[in-house]
Amino acid sequence: MKTSKKVIYSLILAVITLAFLFLLESNKAKYGMAYTVLTKGIILAVVAVSMNLVTGFTGLFSLGQAGFMAIGAYVTAIFLIPMNSIEEVYYMSGVSPSILALKSWLETTPSWFQAMLPYIALIAGGLVAALFAALIGIPVLRLKSDYLAIATLGFSEIIRAIISSPQMDTITNGSYGLKKIQGFSSLIQVFLIAAVCIAFMILLIRSTYGRAFKAIREDEIAAEAMGINLFKHKSMSFIIGSFFAAVSGGMLAMFMRSIDAKTFTVSLTYDILLIVVIGGIGSVTGSILSSILVTVCKEWWLRFFDNPLYIGNFQVPLFRTGFRMVIFSVVLLLVVLFYQRGLMGRNEFSWDRLAKSINKLRSKSSSKGGSKIA
């Protein structure tokens, strides 16, 4: 397919996507469930791609995403709680003087700076998480496979324990969490932030650094023999992945408007890993597609099974609260059985591949039609 056609098709797809988002935004009351589920799916797409960058493209089995998301969420929340609500949020143990000083300074900044504050808060959360990733990466990235997974999982739980500890009450509000967080202005804002984050990671994967990541994934010894600095590139992948996981955590805090340590349990990391595996380990497109599909199925479409079902006076058994997750597990099992490498494998979406698939379907349908006439 010619490049000009690809550009035209991509522009048409972008226009259709934006039109759909505008439709949801203008009819938020009518399509409230779709609005909420799609927002969450877009946010999870960012952290899924960041995990795929580390696990799928570099071969580092890291399970610390929930911890980095927690760091990003709390830093972002502290920035975005309004000054007039700060005492109300920290009503139990009071607020740290350093946070009060930060909020007071933010009140004096120009209006353009305050308009950019959500983006600054997300970047600040990402930078703090990246700093933690750089520090723990020094000892942890020398480990491999399961040992790396256990170490990063332990880090995630340590972060969650520290956040909820009484000693952090004046900063994180301990087990009470943070509330009254400034939210997104629109679904378009969520989409644009996620698009910028994912586009950056795609550009990184396609760069020389990305090729080095893939070489490390395939064979560390061969990669090192070719002159690739293993620790440098592993650290780069781990830090960048942690940065965007934290940005996703900040976006989740803005979406939920309130957070606590229970939001970032180990199960959140497993959900993200599930999205990556279902989409395809080593596929950015797969992670994006899977995050939307898994969120929509889990939070919306399958809720039908949580409600009692009657046929006349007969109540169909099993249709009760919790049965939705049973059906969800069965669906996942079927996907894994028929798509053992995920929905996309290591492939990415391309107009050429789509055109080939359409041509194959056409040729099959025409051959079936010809055989019936014969």
C-alpha positions in Angstrom: 0.0 0.0 0.0 1.3 3.5 -0.9 2.4 5.8 1.9 -0.1 8.5 0.9 -2.9 6.1 1.3 -1.7 5.0 4.7 -1.5 8.7 5.8 -5.1 9.3 4.6 -6.4 6.2 6.3 -4.6 7.2 9.5 -6.1 10.7 9.4 -9.6 9.3 8.8 -9.1 6.9 11.8 -8.0 9.8 14.0 -11.0 11.9 12.9 -13.4 9.1 13.6 -11.8 8.5 17.0 -12.0 12.2 18.0 -15.6 12.4 16.7 -16.5 9.4 18.9 -14.8 11.0 21.9 -16.6 14.3 21.3 -19.9 12.3 21.1 -19.3 10.7 24.5 -18.2 14.0 26.0 -21.3 15.9 24.8 -23.6 13.0 26.0 -21.9 12.1 29.2 -25.1 11.7 31.2 -26.6 9.4 28.6 -23.4 7.3 28.0 -22.0 7.6 31.5 -21.0 3.9 31.8 -19.2 3.9 28.4 -17.5 7.2 29.3 -16.2 5.8 32.6 -15.1 2.4 31.3 -13.3 4.0 28.3 -11.5 6.5 30.5 -10.2 3.7 32.7 -9.3 1.6 29.7 -7.2 4.4 28.2 -5.4 5.0 31.5 -4.6 1.3 31.9 -3.3 1.3 28.3 -0.5 3.6 29.3 0.7 1.4 32.2 0.2 -1.7 30.0 2.5 -0.3 27.3 5.0 0.7 29.9 5.0 -2.8 31.3 5.4 -4.2 27.8 8.4 -1.9 27.2 10.1 -3.5 30.2 8.9 -7.1 30.0 8.0 -7.6 26.3 10.7 -5.6 24.6 13.6 -5.8 27.1 12.9 -9.2 28.7 12.8 -7.9 32.3 10.1 -9.7 34.3 9.2 -6.8 36.6 6.1 -6.8 38.8 6.6 -3.4 40.5 4.1 -1.4 38.4 1.6 -1.0 41.2 4.3 0.6 43.4 5.3 3.1 40.8 1.7 3.9 40.1 1.2 4.6 43.8 4.1 7.0 43.8 2.8 8.8 40.8 -0.7 8.9 42.1 0.2 10.4 45.5 2.6 13.0 44.1 0.0 14.1 41.5 -2.7 14.2 44.2 -0.7 16.4 46.5 -0.2 18.9 43.7 -3.8 18.8 42.6 -5.7 19.1 46.0 -7.0 22.7 46.1 -5.5 24.9 48.8 -8.9 25.6 50.4 -9.5 21.8 50.8 -6.1 20.8 52.2 -7.1 21.1 55.9 -10.3 19.2 55.2 -8.4 16.3 53.6 -5.7 16.1 56.3 -8.2 16.4 59.1 -6.8 13.6 61.3 -3.1 14.3 61.8 -2.7 17.7 60.1 -0.6 18.4 57.0 3.2 18.7 56.6 4.5 22.2 56.6 6.4 21.4 53.4 3.2 20.6 51.6 1.6 23.8 52.9 4.5 25.7 51.7 4.2 24.1 48.2 0.5 24.8 48.0 1.0 28.4 49.1 3.7 28.8 46.4 1.4 27.3 43.8 -1.3 29.8 44.7 1.1 32.7 43.7 2.0 31.3 40.3 0.7 32.8 37.1 -2.6 31.7 35.7 -0.9 29.9 32.7 1.2 27.9 35.2 -1.9 26.9 37.1 -3.7 25.9 33.9 -0.7 23.6 33.1 -0.6 22.2 36.7 -2.2 18.8 35.9 0.5 18.1 33.3 3.2 19.4 35.6 1.9 17.2 38.5 1.9 14.1 36.2 5.4 14.8 35.1 6.5 15.4 38.7 5.0 12.1 39.8 6.8 10.3 36.9 10.1 11.9 37.8 9.9 10.9 41.5 9.1 7.3 40.5 11.9 7.4 37.9 14.3 8.4 40.8 13.1 5.5 42.9 13.5 3.1 39.9 17.1 4.4 39.3 18.0 3.7 43.0 16.4 0.3 43.3 17.6 -0.7 39.8 21.2 -0.7 40.9 20.9 -3.9 42.9 17.7 -5.3 41.5 18.6 -5.3 37.7 21.4 -7.7 38.4 18.8 -10.3 39.1 17.0 -12.3 36.4 13.7 -13.9 35.7 11.7 -14.9 38.8 14.2 -13.3 41.2 13.7 -9.9 39.5 9.9 -10.4 39.6 10.0 -11.2 43.3 12.3 -8.3 44.1 10.2 -5.7 42.2 7.0 -7.2 43.7 8.5 -6.8 47.2 9.4 -3.1 46.4 5.8 -2.5 45.4 4.5 -3.8 48.7 7.1 -1.8 50.6 5.9 1.4 48.9 2.3 0.6 49.7 3.2 -0.2 53.4 5.2 3.1 53.7 2.3 5.1 52.2 -0.2 3.7 54.6 2.0 3.9 57.7 1.1 6.3 60.6 4.5 8.0 60.2 3.5 9.3 56.8 0.1 10.7 57.9 1.1 14.3 57.4 2.2 13.6 53.8 0.1 10.8 52.4 -2.7 10.9 55.1 -1.9 7.3 56.0 -4.7 4.8 55.6 -7.3 7.6 55.1 -6.0 8.4 51.6 -6.3 11.6 49.7 -9.5 13.1 48.4 -10.8 16.1 46.5 -8.2 15.7 43.8 -8.7 17.8 40.7 -10.1 15.7 37.9 -9.8 15.7 34.1 -11.5 18.5 32.2 -12.7 16.0 29.5 -12.2 12.6 27.9 -10.3 14.3 25.1 -7.7 15.4 27.7 -7.3 11.8 28.9 -6.9 10.6 25.4 -4.3 13.2 24.4 -2.2 12.6 27.5 -2.3 8.8 26.9 -1.5 9.3 23.1 1.6 11.4 23.9 2.9 8.9 26.4 2.3 5.9 24.1 3.8 7.7 21.1 7.0 8.5 23.1 7.3 4.8 24.0 6.7 3.8 20.4 9.4 6.2 19.2 11.8 4.8 21.8 11.1 1.2 20.7 11.7 2.1 17.1 15.0 3.9 17.9 18.5 2.4 18.3 17.8 2.0 22.0 14.7 -0.1 21.2 16.7 -2.4 19.0 19.2 -2.8 21.8 16.3 -3.6 24.2 15.1 -6.3 21.8 18.7 -7.7 21.4 18.9 -8.0 25.2 15.5 -9.8 25.3 16.6 -12.3 22.7 20.1 -13.1 24.0 22.0 -11.1 26.7 25.3 -12.8 26.0 25.1 -12.1 22.2 23.9 -8.5 22.9 26.9 -7.9 25.2 29.3 -9.4 22.6 27.9 -6.8 20.1 29.0 -4.0 22.4 25.6 -3.3 24.1 26.0 -2.1 27.7 23.5 -4.4 29.4 23.1 -2.5 32.7 22.8 0.9 31.0 20.0 -0.3 28.6 18.2 -2.3 31.3 18.3 0.7 33.6 17.0 2.9 30.8 14.1 0.6 30.0 13.3 0.1 33.7 13.4 3.8 34.5 11.4 4.9 31.5 8.8 2.2 32.1 8.5 3.3 35.7 8.1 6.9 34.7 5.1 6.1 32.5 3.6 3.7 35.1 3.7 6.6 37.5 2.1 8.9 35.0 -0.7 6.3 34.6 -1.0 6.2 38.4 -1.4 10.0 38.4 -4.0 9.8 35.7 -5.9 7.1 37.8 -5.8 9.5 40.8 -7.3 12.3 38.6 -9.9 9.9 37.3 -11.0 8.5 40.7 -10.7 11.9 42.5 -9.7 10.0 45.6 -7.0 7.4 46.4 -5.7 5.2 49.2 -3.1 2.5 49.6 -5.6 -0.3 48.9 -6.0 0.9 45.3 -2.4 -0.2 44.6 -2.4 -3.8 45.8 -0.6 -6.7 44.1 -3.8 -7.6 42.3 -3.5 -4.3 40.3 -0.1 -5.5 39.0 -1.6 -8.9 38.1 -4.4 -7.1 36.2 -1.9 -5.1 34.2 0.2 -8.3 33.5 -3.0 -10.0 32.4 -3.7 -7.2 29.9 -0.2 -7.4 28.5 -0.4 -11.2 28.1 -3.8 -11.2 26.5 -2.8 -8.4 24.1 0.6 -10.0 23.2 3.9 -9.7 25.0 6.0 -7.5 22.7 3.1 -5.7 21.0 2.1 -2.1 21.8 -1.0 -2.4 19.7 -2.0 -5.5 21.5 -1.6 -3.8 24.9 -3.8 -0.9 23.9 -6.5 -3.2 22.4 -6.4 -5.6 25.3 -6.6 -2.8 27.9 -9.8 -1.5 26.3 -11.4 -5.0 25.8 -10.5 -6.3 29.2 -11.8 -3.2 31.0 -15.0 -3.1 28.9 -15.7 -6.8 29.5 -14.8 -6.8 33.1 -16.5 -3.5 34.1 -19.5 -3.3 31.7 -20.5 -6.1 29.3 -20.3 -9.0 31.8 -22.2 -7.2 34.6 -25.3 -8.8 33.1 -24.3 -12.0 34.9 -24.2 -10.4 38.3 -27.9 -9.7 38.3 -30.6 -12.4 38.9 -32.2 -13.8 35.8 -35.8 -15.0 35.7 -37.6 -17.0 33.1 -41.2 -16.6 34.1 -41.2 -17.6 37.8 -38.0 -19.6 37.5 -34.7 -18.1 38.6 -31.8 -19.2 36.6 -29.1 -20.6 39.0 -25.6 -19.1 39.3 -26.8 -15.6 38.0 -25.8 -13.7 41.2 -23.1 -11.2 42.4 -19.7 -12.5 41.5 -20.7 -14.8 38.6 -19.4 -12.1 36.2 -15.8 -12.9 37.2 -16.4 -16.7 36.6 -17.5 -15.9 33.0 -14.6 -13.4 32.7 -12.2 -16.2 33.7 -13.7 -18.6 31.2 -13.4 -16.0 28.4 -9.7 -15.5 29.3 -9.2 -19.2 29.3 -10.6 -19.4 25.7 -8.5 -16.5 24.5 -5.3 -18.2 25.9 -6.3 -21.5 24.3 -6.9 -20.1 20.9 -4.4 -17.2 21.0 -1.4 -18.7 22.8 0.8 -15.7 22.1 -2.0 -13.2 22.7 -4.4 -11.4 20.4 -1.5 -9.7 18.5 1.5 -11.8 19.4 4.5 -9.6 18.6 2.8 -8.0 15.7 1.7 -4.4 15.4 -1.3 -2.9 13.6 -0.5 -1.9 10.0 -2.6 -1.0 7.0 -0.7 -3.4 4.9 -1.5 -6.3 7.2 -5.1 -5.3 7.4 -5.3 -5.1 3.6 -3.7 -8.6 3.3 -6.3 -10.0 5.8 -9.2 -8.4 3.8 -7.8 -9.8 0.5 -7.5 -13.3 2.1 -11.2 -13.1 3.2 -12.2 -12.0 -0.2 -10.3 -14.8 -1.9 -11.8 -17.4 0.4 -15.4 -16.1 -0.1 -14.9 -16.0 -3.9 -13.5 -19.5 -3.9 -16.5 -20.8 -1.9 -18.9 -19.0 -4.2 -17.1 -20.5 -7.2 -17.3 -24.0 -5.8 -21.0 -23.7 -5.1 -21.7 -22.6 -8.7 -19.7 -25.5 -10.0 
